[in-house]
Amino acid sequence: MNYDIRTRWKIGIGTTLLLVSLMHFLTPVHLGIYHNVYDRLFYIPIIFSAFLFGFRGGAATAVISGIILLLHLLFQWRVHVEIDLTGRYLEIAMYLVVGVITGVLSDMEKSQRRKAERAYEQLVNSFEKAKESERLAAIGMVAAGVAHEIRNPLGGIKGAFELVAEDIPPDSPKTRFVEIVEKEIKRMEVIVGDFLKFARPPEPQFSYVDINGILDSVLDLSRKKMSVNRITLRKEMADNMPRVYADPNQLKQVFLNIILNGIDAMQDGGTLEVVSEILENGKCVKIRIIDSGVGIEPGKEKFLVEPFYTTKETGTGLGLPIVKKIVEKHGGTFVISNRQDRRGTVVRVQIPVGAAAVEGGGADG
C-alpha cells in the first residue's frame, strides 16, 4: 500500500476513534441505548485497521478501543452501582478477539496474494524466457546453416588464393592486395567460427579447475595488448578459492573475451581490475572484471548480450552472447553494467562450485 494512502487511513481510523470516544463521554449515562450503539461503533475502526494493517493493526486498535471504553466505564458508569456492567466489560474482550482474528485472516490473505503475484511474475518470466529461447534457437539454426554453407567454399577460396599468391613476387605492387585479401579471408573465418560457436556451442568438458589460475593464464595472454594500450592491471584474488566444476578452455574463452573487450574500451590507457571472491560459504565464486573505459551508452546494456549487436566496426556481435551461453551452461550468471561513476564497465560472472549445482540449474543472482 502506498505510504500516503496508509497515512490517510491511519488518520481516518484515529479520527473515528476520537469521534466515538467523544460521543461516549458527552452523552449522558442515562441514555444507555445510545451508549450501546457507540460500543458497537468501535468495531468499525477495529475491522478496517485489521484489514489494512493486519494482526498488529487490528490488535492495536482493539486495545485502544478497549482502553477508551474502560476509562469511560470507570469514570462515568461506576458511580451507578445499580447498573450491571458485566456485558460492557465483555465487549472490551470482544474487541480484542475481533481485532486479532480479523488481522490474522487479513495477513493470511495478503500472504496468499503475494504468493500468487510471485507465481504470476515467475510464469511471465518463464514465458518470456521460452520466447527468447525459441527466437535464439531459430537464429541459431539460420546462423548454423549460413555458416556451414559459407565455410566450405571459403576453404576452397583460401586454398586457391594461397596457390595464386605464391606466384606473386614479394616486390610486386600486387603484394599489398594479397595482404588485404589474406586479412579479409581470416576475418571471414573468424565470423564463420563465431556463428558456429553461437549456433552449436560444444558441450563443456567438466573437471575441477582453479579459477585464479585460469584468470592468471588469460591475463598473461593479454599483457602485450595491455602494454600497448598503456593499461595498468590490478588484481585482487581471494585466497583459498575452491576448485570449480567447469570446462577450463571455455572459461578461458569467457574471461579472454571480457578482458579484451575491456582493453578495447581503454584506447587511451586506463586501469583494468580483476577481482575474484568466494560467496555463499564457498558454494559459489564471483569474478568481477572492471575497466575504466568509455562505459556503456545508457539504455544499451540489455542489447550487449543480444546476438549480432555490436559497437565495434569489425565485430560480429556474437562474442558476449557466446560468453553468456557458456556461463549459463556452467549454471552461472553473467551481468554487465556501467560502473556507478559511469567511468567504465563492470562485468560480473558468478559460477557454482560443485557438480550438483551445475546439474541442478545454476547459481542465484
Protein Blocks (a to p, Z undefined) as FASTA:
>chain_A
ZZklmmmmmmmmmmmmmmmmmmmmmpcfklmmlmmmmmmmmmmmmmmmmmmnommlmmmm
mmmmmmmmmmmmmmmmmmmmmbccklmmmmmmmmmmmmmmmmmmmmmmmmmmmmmmmmmm
mmmmmmmmmmmmmmmmmmmmmmmmmmmmmmmmmmmmmmmmmmmmmmpcfklmklmmmmmm
mmmmmmmmmmmmmmmmmmmccddddddddfklmmmmmmmmmmmmmmmnopacdddddehi
acddddfklmmmmmmmmmmmmmmmmmnopadddddddeehhiaccdddddfbebjaehil
mmmmgghiafbfkbghlmmmmmmmmmmmnopacdddddfklpacdddddddfblmlmmnn
paeZZ
